[in-house]
Amino acid sequence: MLGPVEIDLCRLVCEARVTEDGRRVDSEAGAAAVQIAAREMDRLHGPALIHGAAVLDQLRDLGIWLSHDSAEERVENWRPSRLLLDLLDADGGYLAPLLG
């Protein structure tokens, strides 16, 4: 399927800047991913496209998590839920360097 490059860039940034449990981390790999994304995304529409791709990605993951609901685990601790809340925060979560 063909789509905006921002779909792939959002996954690159997420993999480099987010831990397995959904917490943002700063690292050399994360900084490099942000530089690549900033250079390659569309100059005009890139921030909106990459943000939208990230939200849609986490909504898909949330659907997967909901189908495997665990009574022992709080929804707030689910990785997709944590990432969605951060993406919808004013700073944009792990995409903050690309949205400002």
Buried (B, 14 or more C-beta within 10 A) or exposed (E): EEEBBBBBBBBBBBEBBBEEEBEBEEEEEBEEBBEBBBEEBBEEEBBEBBBBBBBEBBEEBBEEBEEEEEEEEEEEEBBBBBBBEBBEEEEBBBBBBBBE
